[in-house]
Amino acid sequence: MSRYVIDASVLIQYFIVQPYTPQAKALIENLAVGDQLYIPEFCLLECANVFWKEVRFRGMAQLQAERMISEMLTLPLQMQPVYNLLPQALQIGLAHQLAVYDSLYIALALSLNCPLVTVDDRPGKRDRPGKRDRTHHRFFCDVNCLASP
């Protein structure tokens, strides 16, 4: 049984075909065999906003977005509250020039002592401490290097 914190970039690729969709699907499908995927409580909101953008600006049918949200809500993800993580997320964000919502994923991974999986490599994020696993095309943040700012 494996445990990971995943961010919205991974969860979105489960629903919307992108370069790492096969890997995202594999992570989600492994929930059926006992793996656990943790998300901060706002991750679903981030995903819903992506679906909204797909409908509004990229021509996705509203019904398709509604179905994706319905399916997302059925996934057995371990949703975690973030209020206790805010102080640490602020410290991480300031120390590593990351937005607090990105830092919350890192703080959650630290608190659970498990890897953070993301495929988000936008400018400014790809330089954060960690290592790229090119075999699996996932980014595993070395959260231990962020334990103290």
C-alpha positions in Angstrom: 0.0 0.0 0.0 1.4 3.4 -1.1 0.5 6.8 0.2 0.9 10.0 -1.8 -0.2 13.6 -1.6 -1.4 14.6 -5.1 -2.0 18.1 -6.3 -4.7 19.4 -8.7 -2.4 19.0 -11.7 -2.4 15.3 -11.2 -6.1 14.9 -10.5 -7.0 17.0 -13.5 -5.0 14.8 -15.8 -7.1 11.9 -14.7 -10.1 13.6 -16.3 -8.6 15.7 -19.1 -6.2 14.1 -21.5 -2.8 15.7 -21.1 0.8 14.3 -21.4 0.7 12.5 -18.0 -2.9 11.2 -18.1 -1.7 7.5 -18.2 0.3 8.0 -15.0 -2.5 10.0 -13.3 -4.9 7.2 -14.2 -2.6 4.6 -12.8 -2.3 6.5 -9.5 -6.1 6.8 -9.2 -6.7 3.2 -10.3 -4.4 2.0 -7.5 -6.9 3.3 -5.0 -8.8 0.0 -5.7 -5.8 -2.0 -4.4 -5.3 -0.1 -1.2 -3.2 2.9 -2.1 -4.1 6.2 -0.5 -4.1 9.6 -2.1 -4.3 12.7 0.1 -5.5 16.1 -1.1 -6.0 19.4 0.8 -9.6 20.3 1.0 -9.3 23.1 -1.6 -8.0 20.7 -4.3 -11.5 19.9 -5.5 -12.2 23.6 -5.8 -9.1 24.0 -8.0 -10.2 21.1 -10.2 -13.8 22.5 -10.5 -12.3 25.8 -11.6 -10.3 24.0 -14.3 -13.5 22.3 -15.6 -15.2 25.7 -15.6 -12.3 27.2 -17.7 -12.6 24.3 -20.1 -16.3 25.0 -20.6 -15.9 28.7 -20.7 -12.8 29.1 -22.9 -12.0 25.8 -24.6 -15.3 24.4 -25.8 -15.9 21.6 -23.3 -19.6 20.7 -23.0 -21.1 21.7 -19.7 -22.6 18.3 -19.3 -19.1 16.7 -19.6 -17.8 19.0 -17.0 -20.7 18.2 -14.7 -20.0 14.5 -15.2 -16.4 15.0 -14.4 -17.2 16.8 -11.1 -19.7 14.0 -10.2 -17.1 11.3 -10.9 -14.4 13.3 -9.0 -16.7 13.5 -5.9 -16.9 9.6 -5.9 -13.2 9.0 -5.8 -12.0 7.7 -2.5 -9.5 10.5 -1.9 -8.4 11.4 1.6 -9.4 15.0 1.9 -7.5 16.8 4.6 -8.2 20.2 6.4 -5.6 22.9 5.9 -6.2 25.3 8.8 -3.4 23.7 10.9 -1.0 23.7 8.0 -1.3 27.5 7.2 1.6 28.7 9.4 4.0 26.1 7.9 2.7 26.8 4.4 3.4 30.5 4.8 6.9 29.8 5.9 7.5 27.4 3.0 6.0 29.9 0.5 8.1 32.8 1.7 11.3 30.7 1.9 10.9 29.2 -1.6 9.0 31.9 -3.4 5.8 29.7 -3.8 2.2 30.7 -3.5 0.6 29.6 -0.2 -1.8 27.2 -1.9 1.1 25.5 -3.6 3.0 25.4 -0.3 0.0 23.8 1.4 0.5 20.7 -0.7 4.1 20.5 0.5 3.1 21.2 4.1 0.5 18.4 3.9 3.1 16.0 2.5 5.4 16.9 5.3 2.7 16.4 7.9 1.8 12.9 6.5 5.5 12.0 5.8 4.7 10.9 2.3 5.7 12.0 -1.2 4.1 14.9 -3.1 3.2 14.0 -6.7 2.7 16.8 -9.2 3.1 17.4 -12.9 2.9 21.1 -12.5 6.1 22.5 -13.9 5.0 26.1 -14.7 7.8 28.7 -14.5 8.6 29.4 -10.9 7.5 26.0 -9.7 9.8 23.7 -11.5 12.8 25.1 -9.6 11.5 24.2 -6.2 13.6 21.6 -4.3 12.9 18.1 -5.4 13.8 15.7 -8.1 12.3 14.7 -11.4 11.6 11.0 -11.9 11.8 10.7 -15.6 10.9 7.1 -15.7 7.4 7.7 -14.3 7.1 11.3 -15.5 6.1 12.4 -12.0 7.6 15.0 -9.9 8.3 13.8 -6.4 9.1 16.8 -4.2 11.7 16.1 -1.6 9.6 17.5 1.1 12.2 16.8 3.8 14.4 19.6 2.3 11.5 22.0 3.0 11.0 20.9 6.6 12.5 24.2 7.8 12.7 27.4 5.8 
